[in-house]
Amino acid sequence: MAENETKASPSEGLDGFLTQEFTRSKPGARHLFTCRFTKVMKLNMLILRLCLQGRHEKGIYVSMDRPHSYTQHNLKALGVPQDGLIYIDAISKLTGQRAEDSQVRFLADGFTLPLLDDLFSRAFLAEGVQKHFVKMEDLNFILLDNVQVMTQYLSMEKAQRILLALGDLVKKYTAMRTIFVMDPQSGPELCAFLRARCDRELPVREEWL
């Protein structure tokens, strides 16, 4: 069961709050960050900035709400290096968008079981000419963007099964932390489901975003 929020002083800010949580978390920890729906994307950017630039980590970003190019553009504008980030784009196949980028993979069928199985079991093969192979043990985190968006395309039961299967894959292949970000008011049932399966529930203060 997730623990209650740990309070941080206003002067510490979001970076200090995140650093404290990630530093003390156990390998394979699951974090549920919550905020208002309109702030989810900004929170994603700030978490990625801390992990990639502040902590010099590598990881996976699963784009469910907007195409990966939106995140790429925003991180570039912030001056955040993206060499250590793999994009898994679950939404662009619906729009016909493509990329010849060795760090981007599209999910041909969107949200299916088992989500990301080919990435975890056979490393990473891009759609473009280049190949980008990854040692799963070198990755520190996987961040799932705005997970309540899944319920726009799937039944609640299937969304829950996919998230359970993903959790099993992460545990099987790596000890990286899993980060969920969502608005609990927009998806109360899915939030309750994740809350029961995460090590920490972390409401993010409005003034930090």
Backbone bond lengths (Angstrom), bond angles and torsions (degrees), N, CA, C in turn:
res aa  C-N    CA-C-N  psi(-1)  N-CA   C-N-CA  omega(-1)  CA-C   N-CA-C  phi
1 M - - - 1.461 - - 1.517 108.81 -
2 A 1.331 117.20 139.38 1.450 120.76 -179.13 1.515 110.23 -68.06
3 E 1.329 115.41 146.65 1.448 121.50 177.13 1.510 109.28 -84.66
4 N 1.324 117.14 168.19 1.445 121.75 177.38 1.514 110.45 -75.33
5 E 1.311 115.40 165.90 1.462 121.51 -178.81 1.518 110.64 -60.97
6 T 1.319 117.31 138.60 1.450 122.82 171.32 1.516 108.09 -91.99
7 K 1.312 118.32 123.94 1.454 122.03 -176.56 1.527 110.93 -75.44
8 A 1.327 115.50 140.16 1.455 122.12 174.66 1.515 107.47 -125.46
9 S 1.326 117.30 146.98 1.454 120.58 -179.72 1.513 109.83 -66.03
10 P 1.352 118.23 149.42 1.462 120.63 -179.22 1.520 112.81 -56.87
11 S 1.334 117.02 -34.00 1.465 120.32 -178.11 1.520 112.00 -68.92
12 E 1.323 117.20 -22.65 1.457 120.28 -178.56 1.515 111.02 -71.64
13 G 1.334 115.78 -36.70 1.451 120.55 176.15 1.510 113.30 72.56
14 L 1.334 114.13 -179.82 1.458 120.36 -174.89 1.520 112.23 -66.22
15 D 1.327 117.97 -41.96 1.465 119.81 -178.94 1.521 111.64 -59.54
16 G 1.306 116.18 -43.14 1.459 119.84 178.40 1.518 111.80 -65.58
17 F 1.312 115.52 -39.81 1.465 121.75 178.64 1.522 110.52 -62.56
18 L 1.338 116.46 -47.91 1.463 120.96 179.35 1.513 111.60 -65.06
19 T 1.315 116.34 -44.09 1.470 120.29 -179.37 1.522 110.73 -58.98
20 Q 1.324 116.31 -43.60 1.462 120.59 178.56 1.523 111.12 -60.28
21 E 1.331 116.51 -44.74 1.455 120.36 -177.82 1.527 111.90 -66.58
22 F 1.320 117.16 -45.75 1.458 120.71 -176.40 1.524 111.75 -71.98
23 T 1.322 117.03 -33.33 1.461 120.53 -178.80 1.526 111.58 -68.45
24 R 1.302 115.77 -38.83 1.464 118.74 -175.35 1.530 113.45 -91.50
25 S 1.331 116.68 -8.20 1.465 118.72 -176.53 1.519 111.80 -73.27
26 K 1.312 116.27 150.71 1.450 121.85 179.31 1.529 109.92 -78.95
27 P 1.337 118.03 158.80 1.475 119.93 176.18 1.528 110.49 -56.65
28 G 1.324 115.37 136.60 1.455 119.91 179.20 1.516 114.77 78.31
29 A 1.329 117.53 12.09 1.459 120.55 -178.45 1.526 111.20 -64.36
30 R 1.319 115.42 151.40 1.466 122.21 177.75 1.515 108.73 -116.58
31 H 1.334 115.29 124.23 1.459 121.91 -177.28 1.526 109.69 -113.78
32 L 1.322 116.48 134.39 1.451 122.17 174.57 1.528 107.99 -113.77
33 F 1.348 116.27 106.66 1.455 121.83 176.86 1.524 108.92 -96.94
34 T 1.314 116.21 133.14 1.460 120.21 -179.08 1.526 110.61 -124.63
35 C 1.336 114.10 145.05 1.459 121.38 176.30 1.525 107.73 -162.21
36 R 1.330 117.54 178.35 1.452 120.55 177.17 1.526 110.86 -65.00
37 F 1.323 117.09 150.02 1.456 122.12 -176.91 1.529 112.31 -54.73
38 T 1.323 116.48 -40.00 1.463 120.70 -178.11 1.521 112.93 -70.16
39 K 1.319 117.80 -11.51 1.461 121.63 -178.19 1.530 112.70 -107.50
40 V 1.337 117.43 -2.80 1.466 120.53 -175.40 1.523 111.74 -59.65
41 M 1.334 117.81 -46.95 1.455 120.00 -177.67 1.522 111.64 -63.83
42 K 1.315 117.08 -40.85 1.468 119.24 178.01 1.513 111.16 -63.63
43 L 1.329 117.34 -40.69 1.462 120.47 177.65 1.524 110.61 -62.47
44 N 1.336 116.80 -40.97 1.470 119.73 176.17 1.518 111.26 -56.49
45 M 1.332 116.40 -46.34 1.465 121.07 -179.07 1.522 111.52 -61.09
46 L 1.324 116.68 -42.31 1.462 120.54 -177.50 1.526 111.29 -70.39
47 I 1.333 117.05 -36.87 1.472 119.83 175.98 1.526 109.79 -64.94
48 L 1.332 116.88 -45.37 1.467 120.38 178.88 1.519 111.13 -62.53
49 R 1.317 117.19 -40.64 1.465 119.75 179.58 1.528 111.02 -61.33
50 L 1.314 116.47 -44.13 1.462 119.07 179.93 1.524 110.99 -64.79
51 C 1.336 116.98 -46.25 1.464 120.43 -176.88 1.529 111.81 -65.47
52 L 1.330 116.84 -47.49 1.466 120.96 -174.03 1.521 112.67 -78.73
53 Q 1.319 116.60 -43.38 1.462 120.57 -174.15 1.518 112.02 -97.19
54 G 1.315 116.38 -46.28 1.455 119.51 -176.76 1.515 113.99 -75.36
55 R 1.338 116.97 -38.04 1.456 121.29 -176.42 1.537 112.68 -108.46
56 H 1.319 117.05 -3.35 1.473 122.80 177.70 1.533 111.51 54.56
57 E 1.328 114.69 45.26 1.459 121.03 -179.35 1.527 111.24 -99.46
58 K 1.335 114.77 168.91 1.455 122.30 174.73 1.522 108.46 -120.49
59 G 1.329 116.06 150.54 1.444 116.87 -178.97 1.514 113.91 -170.66
60 I 1.331 114.52 -170.38 1.460 123.73 -177.72 1.529 108.52 -122.46
61 Y 1.333 115.33 135.11 1.460 120.66 175.20 1.526 108.12 -116.82
62 V 1.327 116.68 117.72 1.462 121.89 179.57 1.522 108.32 -97.36
63 S 1.339 115.43 110.41 1.459 121.93 -175.93 1.523 109.87 -90.25
64 M 1.330 116.56 111.63 1.456 121.59 -176.69 1.521 113.35 -111.05
65 D 1.323 117.05 -25.30 1.448 121.50 -173.28 1.526 112.05 -97.49
66 R 1.341 117.04 -45.96 1.456 122.52 -179.34 1.520 109.19 -129.26
67 P 1.335 117.57 156.99 1.467 119.64 178.06 1.522 112.06 -57.21
68 H 1.331 116.29 151.29 1.464 121.28 -177.54 1.521 111.78 -58.15
69 S 1.345 117.79 -28.41 1.460 121.35 -177.11 1.532 111.56 -61.66
70 Y 1.323 116.43 -28.85 1.467 120.19 177.75 1.529 110.07 -64.01
71 T 1.321 116.15 -45.28 1.457 120.75 179.19 1.527 110.88 -68.18
72 Q 1.324 116.76 -43.05 1.465 120.29 176.97 1.521 111.38 -54.33
73 H 1.313 115.80 -47.59 1.466 121.08 -178.38 1.530 111.18 -61.47
74 N 1.332 116.77 -44.96 1.460 120.61 -177.49 1.519 112.74 -68.66
75 L 1.319 117.04 -39.72 1.464 119.20 176.92 1.526 111.16 -65.71
76 K 1.322 116.22 -38.28 1.465 120.01 177.15 1.526 110.71 -62.32
77 A 1.327 116.49 -41.63 1.458 121.09 178.76 1.532 111.46 -63.18
78 L 1.319 116.87 -30.77 1.467 121.82 178.31 1.521 112.30 -83.33
79 G 1.337 116.81 -6.10 1.454 120.89 -178.69 1.511 113.61 75.05
80 V 1.326 116.65 26.71 1.466 121.45 -177.63 1.530 109.56 -90.61
81 P 1.331 118.99 124.66 1.472 120.95 176.72 1.524 110.32 -66.40
82 Q 1.335 116.35 139.54 1.466 120.80 -176.37 1.519 112.88 -117.80
83 D 1.322 117.10 12.80 1.466 120.37 -179.35 1.523 111.99 -59.71
84 G 1.318 116.90 -30.71 1.461 120.29 -176.30 1.505 114.25 -95.07
85 L 1.345 116.73 13.86 1.460 119.58 -174.99 1.524 111.19 -117.29
86 I 1.327 116.07 129.91 1.459 122.85 173.17 1.528 107.81 -103.50
87 Y 1.322 116.15 130.09 1.461 121.04 176.67 1.526 109.91 -97.86
88 I 1.320 114.95 129.36 1.456 121.39 170.63 1.520 106.24 -112.78
89 D 1.332 116.42 110.23 1.456 122.05 -173.55 1.522 109.31 -100.61
90 A 1.330 116.02 110.06 1.464 121.23 -178.16 1.519 112.48 -94.97
91 I 1.342 117.66 -4.77 1.457 119.89 -171.20 1.520 113.53 -112.64
92 S 1.346 118.75 -28.05 1.467 120.15 -170.62 1.521 113.54 -70.16
93 K 1.313 118.70 -24.09 1.459 119.57 176.66 1.526 111.52 -60.24
94 L 1.326 115.65 -25.95 1.457 120.01 178.54 1.522 111.60 -74.57
95 T 1.344 116.38 -22.06 1.462 120.93 -177.67 1.521 112.26 -104.50
96 G 1.329 116.92 -7.93 1.451 120.34 -179.68 1.514 114.09 85.03
97 Q 1.322 118.06 3.90 1.457 121.11 -179.38 1.530 110.77 -72.97
98 R 1.351 115.52 142.14 1.451 121.00 178.37 1.520 109.44 -134.51
99 A 1.323 115.86 166.88 1.456 120.68 176.72 1.515 108.80 -150.16
100 E 1.328 115.94 144.62 1.463 120.63 175.37 1.526 108.38 -102.94
101 D 1.268 115.47 54.84 1.462 121.94 -174.71 1.522 108.25 -115.42
102 S 1.324 115.98 129.03 1.463 119.66 -176.05 1.520 112.84 -70.31
103 Q 1.325 117.87 -8.51 1.457 120.40 179.74 1.528 112.21 -102.64
104 V 1.305 117.36 7.99 1.460 120.67 -176.20 1.518 110.36 -121.63
105 R 1.319 115.33 134.18 1.464 120.60 173.16 1.517 108.24 -129.80
106 F 1.332 116.52 137.25 1.452 121.65 176.96 1.526 109.86 -100.51
107 L 1.317 116.07 143.05 1.456 120.86 173.64 1.516 107.66 -89.61
108 A 1.319 116.34 110.29 1.464 121.18 -172.59 1.519 112.83 -59.57
109 D 1.319 116.76 -35.35 1.461 120.68 -175.91 1.517 113.01 -110.84
110 G 1.332 116.05 18.05 1.451 118.42 179.40 1.518 112.14 69.35
111 F 1.311 115.98 -133.61 1.460 121.14 -175.74 1.527 109.81 -88.55
112 T 1.323 116.11 103.35 1.454 120.51 -179.46 1.519 109.96 -133.48
113 L 1.309 114.81 165.84 1.467 121.69 174.61 1.524 109.16 -95.07
114 P 1.333 118.11 137.20 1.465 125.66 -12.02 1.525 110.74 -88.27
115 L 1.294 118.18 126.50 1.453 123.93 -178.76 1.530 110.55 -60.42
116 L 1.323 116.83 125.89 1.472 124.55 175.79 1.525 113.58 70.86
117 D 1.316 118.32 14.82 1.458 119.63 -178.75 1.526 111.99 -59.67
118 D 1.342 117.57 -40.97 1.465 119.74 -178.73 1.513 111.57 -67.29
119 L 1.323 117.63 -34.55 1.464 120.42 178.14 1.521 110.56 -64.24
120 F 1.309 116.21 -46.23 1.460 119.60 -175.03 1.521 112.19 -73.89
121 S 1.314 117.43 -35.94 1.459 119.33 -173.64 1.530 113.80 -89.44
122 R 1.339 117.20 -24.27 1.457 119.86 -177.41 1.521 113.04 -125.70
123 A 1.326 117.45 24.41 1.456 122.84 -175.47 1.522 109.24 63.25
124 F 1.322 118.32 -149.61 1.451 120.94 -171.40 1.513 111.18 -127.19
125 L 1.330 116.80 125.11 1.450 122.38 178.79 1.522 108.54 -124.73
126 A 1.324 116.68 118.91 1.456 121.17 -176.06 1.516 111.51 -75.78
127 E 1.319 116.96 163.24 1.454 121.15 175.85 1.520 111.48 -75.31
128 G 1.323 116.73 -26.53 1.458 121.25 -178.91 1.514 111.81 -76.52
129 V 1.315 114.79 -172.19 1.463 120.87 -178.26 1.518 111.17 -69.13
130 Q 1.330 115.55 -37.81 1.454 119.70 -177.67 1.532 111.28 -71.76
131 K 1.304 115.72 153.73 1.458 121.73 175.61 1.523 108.86 -117.26
132 H 1.293 115.31 136.34 1.457 120.75 -177.02 1.527 107.20 -126.62
133 F 1.312 117.09 98.50 1.456 120.86 -176.68 1.529 110.64 -93.06
134 V 1.290 114.92 145.86 1.448 120.14 -173.99 1.516 110.33 -131.15
135 K 1.316 115.77 135.09 1.455 120.62 169.44 1.525 106.85 -88.90
136 M 1.301 115.80 118.75 1.453 118.85 -174.77 1.524 112.20 -59.67
137 E 1.329 116.76 -30.23 1.460 119.54 -179.01 1.524 112.55 -70.34
138 D 1.345 116.98 -14.01 1.464 120.46 178.92 1.525 112.40 -85.91
139 L 1.324 117.31 -9.91 1.462 120.66 -177.30 1.529 110.84 -89.46
140 N 1.327 114.79 141.18 1.466 120.64 -175.67 1.520 113.92 -103.22
141 F 1.339 117.04 -24.07 1.466 118.47 -175.35 1.519 111.05 -154.79
142 I 1.340 114.67 158.50 1.460 122.70 166.79 1.518 106.52 -131.73
143 L 1.338 116.42 126.23 1.457 123.09 -177.42 1.522 108.93 -114.07
144 L 1.316 116.51 122.82 1.463 121.85 178.28 1.519 109.42 -103.26
145 D 1.321 114.82 119.23 1.453 122.59 -175.75 1.520 111.99 -77.37
146 N 1.331 116.49 123.08 1.454 121.75 165.28 1.534 112.90 49.08
147 V 1.320 116.37 59.89 1.462 120.68 -168.79 1.526 114.28 -62.14
148 Q 1.348 118.37 -21.73 1.462 118.13 -179.52 1.531 112.29 -67.39
149 V 1.340 117.09 -14.55 1.471 120.74 177.07 1.531 110.63 -61.66
150 M 1.329 117.37 -27.63 1.462 120.92 179.76 1.522 112.04 -55.47
151 T 1.321 116.30 -34.03 1.460 119.65 -175.51 1.532 112.53 -74.80
152 Q 1.331 117.20 -5.96 1.462 120.20 172.40 1.536 111.08 -76.74
153 Y 1.333 115.69 -21.96 1.459 121.32 -176.39 1.526 112.85 -112.31
154 L 1.335 116.22 -21.10 1.462 121.18 -172.82 1.524 110.78 -129.19
155 S 1.311 115.12 161.81 1.460 119.40 169.84 1.525 108.71 -70.35
156 M 1.307 116.45 158.14 1.459 120.59 178.47 1.526 110.73 -59.12
157 E 1.318 116.45 -40.47 1.470 120.80 -179.31 1.524 111.07 -61.25
158 K 1.323 117.60 -44.87 1.458 119.77 -179.14 1.521 111.37 -69.10
159 A 1.324 117.44 -39.27 1.461 120.47 177.12 1.532 110.36 -59.52
160 Q 1.303 116.73 -42.19 1.456 120.58 179.12 1.529 111.30 -65.92
161 R 1.330 117.53 -40.01 1.462 120.83 178.81 1.527 110.85 -64.41
162 I 1.312 116.96 -39.84 1.466 120.65 179.40 1.529 110.52 -64.62
163 L 1.311 116.94 -43.16 1.462 120.12 -179.72 1.522 111.54 -67.72
164 L 1.323 117.09 -36.27 1.469 120.07 175.16 1.522 110.97 -63.94
165 A 1.332 116.56 -43.60 1.462 120.76 -179.77 1.517 110.73 -64.63
166 L 1.326 116.83 -39.27 1.460 119.99 178.01 1.524 110.71 -63.41
167 G 1.322 116.46 -42.09 1.459 120.14 177.59 1.515 112.25 -60.00
168 D 1.327 116.56 -39.04 1.463 120.59 178.09 1.528 111.22 -65.82
169 L 1.347 116.90 -38.77 1.464 120.61 178.90 1.522 111.30 -64.98
170 V 1.320 116.45 -45.43 1.460 120.22 179.27 1.526 110.03 -58.56
171 K 1.312 115.73 -45.87 1.471 120.37 -178.73 1.520 111.29 -64.93
172 K 1.325 117.19 -33.75 1.459 121.50 -177.37 1.525 112.55 -71.95
173 Y 1.329 116.81 -39.46 1.461 120.33 -170.53 1.518 115.49 -104.85
174 T 1.315 119.17 -18.93 1.456 119.36 -172.60 1.515 110.83 -157.87
175 A 1.319 115.66 165.01 1.466 121.59 177.58 1.521 111.07 -107.77
176 M 1.337 117.32 20.05 1.453 119.02 -178.67 1.524 111.03 -70.49
177 R 1.328 115.60 155.56 1.456 120.71 178.64 1.523 109.83 -78.07
178 T 1.318 115.67 148.64 1.462 122.30 176.40 1.518 108.13 -109.50
179 I 1.346 115.67 131.38 1.460 121.30 -176.85 1.524 109.14 -121.43
180 F 1.316 116.38 119.36 1.455 122.36 174.04 1.526 108.07 -105.77
181 V 1.332 116.71 139.79 1.463 121.54 176.46 1.527 107.92 -128.92
182 M 1.329 117.22 128.41 1.461 119.74 179.31 1.520 111.37 -162.44
183 D 1.319 114.37 165.86 1.459 122.53 173.42 1.532 108.04 -97.16
184 P 1.321 117.90 114.76 1.471 119.73 -176.84 1.527 113.16 -64.09
185 Q 1.332 117.33 -25.69 1.462 119.98 179.20 1.531 111.51 -74.19
186 S 1.339 116.41 -30.02 1.468 120.21 -179.42 1.526 112.19 -79.05
187 G 1.323 116.36 -25.66 1.456 119.83 -179.28 1.509 111.58 -143.78
188 P 1.326 118.34 66.91 1.470 120.74 -174.30 1.522 114.20 -60.59
189 E 1.343 117.49 -37.13 1.461 119.36 -178.55 1.522 111.19 -69.84
190 L 1.324 116.88 -44.09 1.462 120.24 179.10 1.527 110.36 -68.19
191 C 1.319 116.69 -36.15 1.459 120.26 178.13 1.529 110.76 -63.69
192 A 1.317 117.25 -42.34 1.464 120.88 177.78 1.525 110.77 -62.97
193 F 1.332 115.87 -38.66 1.464 121.20 177.67 1.525 110.69 -61.32
194 L 1.331 117.43 -47.21 1.462 121.10 -179.81 1.522 111.80 -70.68
195 R 1.313 116.06 -37.20 1.461 120.66 -179.93 1.527 110.95 -56.43
196 A 1.322 116.14 -39.14 1.463 121.08 -178.25 1.526 112.13 -73.79
197 R 1.332 117.43 -14.25 1.467 120.97 -174.95 1.521 113.79 -116.24
198 C 1.323 116.66 1.50 1.463 120.93 178.24 1.524 110.37 -103.17
199 D 1.311 115.47 153.62 1.465 120.49 178.25 1.522 111.19 -76.10
200 R 1.327 115.64 -31.46 1.457 120.09 -177.01 1.521 110.65 -139.82
201 E 1.327 116.49 133.84 1.449 121.91 167.99 1.522 106.91 -105.69
202 L 1.330 116.50 126.77 1.451 120.76 -170.24 1.534 110.80 -129.62
203 P 1.326 117.92 88.24 1.464 120.38 173.51 1.532 109.81 -63.73
204 V 1.315 117.49 130.19 1.462 121.78 -176.90 1.518 109.31 -97.85
205 R 1.306 116.58 132.17 1.455 121.81 -176.23 1.530 111.27 -64.43
206 E 1.308 114.64 140.71 1.462 120.91 -178.23 1.529 111.81 -60.41
207 E 1.323 117.19 -36.92 1.465 119.72 -176.85 1.526 113.68 -71.48
208 W 1.319 117.10 -11.51 1.459 120.35 178.35 1.541 111.90 -84.84
209 L 1.325 117.74 -11.37 1.457 120.70 -172.40 1.538 111.94 -117.22
